[in-house]
């Protein structure tokens, strides 16, 4: 004598009961005739027919806002991490926000100041500035995305000639 769920109302009913006390479903009659078995009913109750999750389309605004907000924050953080200062007689390059790296070049040691610009960078007025010194053979610093790199180059070269 086991307890099963009634197929009509879902209440717990004994397998030896004549009818369900909740709804009157003839349990013993259906079991005796073989039209319904408690194990089949139990299997039907536990059988997974479908699993549904919300669509990504319902979250598209979260994704769009993520891609609209995070890149400007990263750009602001990275832009503030590099500073090039030109003084009389020296050039100082400072990199980093949390950990710092300072490079100081004496103007009379600067060998070349090169500018690299792609077509789009020329249209936007930015470029990559490369400062090479005579102090070491492979000592060259590249500073990316400098606004008006020609003016910066001219200022450094003018200081070198003084």
SVG drawing of the C-alpha trace seen along z (x, -y; Angstrom):
<svg xmlns="http://www.w3.org/2000/svg" viewBox="-16 -79 91 84">
<polyline fill="none" stroke="black" stroke-width="0.4" points="0.0,0.0 1.8,-3.1 0.9,-6.7 0.6,-8.1 -0.6,-11.5 -4.1,-11.5 -4.0,-12.2 -7.0,-14.6 -6.4,-16.7 -2.8,-15.9 -3.5,-14.9 -1.8,-12.0 -3.9,-8.9 -3.4,-5.2 -3.1,-2.7 -5.7,-0.5 -8.3,-3.3 -11.5,-2.9 -11.6,-6.5 -9.7,-9.7 -11.3,-11.5 -10.6,-14.9 -12.1,-14.6 -13.6,-11.1 -11.3,-9.7 -11.8,-5.9 -8.2,-4.8 -8.7,-1.1 -10.9,-0.6 -8.3,-2.3 -5.4,-0.3 -7.4,3.0 -8.3,2.4 -4.7,1.5 -5.7,-1.8 -3.5,-3.7 -0.5,-2.5 1.0,-4.4 4.5,-4.0 3.6,-5.4 1.9,-8.3 5.0,-8.9 7.2,-8.8 4.9,-11.3 5.1,-13.6 8.9,-13.6 9.5,-13.6 11.0,-16.9 9.3,-18.1 10.9,-21.4 13.3,-23.9 12.8,-27.5 15.2,-30.4 14.7,-34.1 15.9,-35.2 19.0,-37.3 16.9,-39.9 15.3,-40.8 18.7,-41.7 20.0,-43.5 19.9,-46.9 22.1,-45.6 24.7,-44.5 24.4,-47.7 24.9,-49.8 27.8,-47.7 29.5,-48.3 28.7,-52.0 29.8,-52.6 32.9,-50.4 35.0,-51.5 35.0,-55.2 36.0,-54.4 38.9,-52.3 39.9,-55.0 39.8,-57.6 41.9,-55.4 44.5,-54.6 44.7,-58.2 45.5,-59.5 48.2,-56.9 50.6,-58.6 52.0,-62.2 54.7,-63.8 56.2,-67.0 58.7,-69.2 60.9,-71.4 63.8,-73.6 66.7,-71.2 64.8,-68.0 61.8,-65.8 60.0,-63.7 57.7,-60.8 55.5,-59.5 53.6,-56.2 51.1,-54.4 48.4,-55.3 48.9,-52.9 52.6,-52.0 54.6,-54.7 57.5,-54.7 59.4,-57.9 61.8,-58.4 63.8,-61.6 65.6,-62.5 68.1,-65.4 67.5,-67.4 71.1,-67.4 71.0,-63.5 68.0,-63.2 69.2,-61.8 65.9,-61.7 62.2,-62.5 60.1,-60.5 56.4,-60.7 54.3,-57.8 50.8,-58.5 48.3,-56.4 45.9,-58.0 43.1,-58.1 45.5,-59.5 46.5,-62.3 42.8,-63.2 42.3,-63.2 45.5,-65.2 47.1,-62.5 50.2,-60.3 52.8,-58.2 56.0,-60.0 59.2,-58.1 62.1,-59.7 65.5,-58.0 68.5,-59.0 72.2,-58.8 72.7,-57.4 72.0,-53.8 71.8,-52.0 68.3,-50.7 66.8,-53.3 63.7,-54.6 60.4,-55.5 57.2,-55.4 54.3,-57.6 51.1,-56.7 48.2,-59.0 49.8,-62.3 47.7,-65.3 49.5,-67.5 52.7,-65.5 54.4,-67.9 54.2,-70.8 55.6,-68.6 58.4,-67.5 59.2,-71.0 59.3,-72.1 61.7,-69.4 64.0,-70.1 63.9,-73.8 65.0,-73.1 67.7,-70.8 69.1,-73.7 69.2,-76.2"/>
</svg>
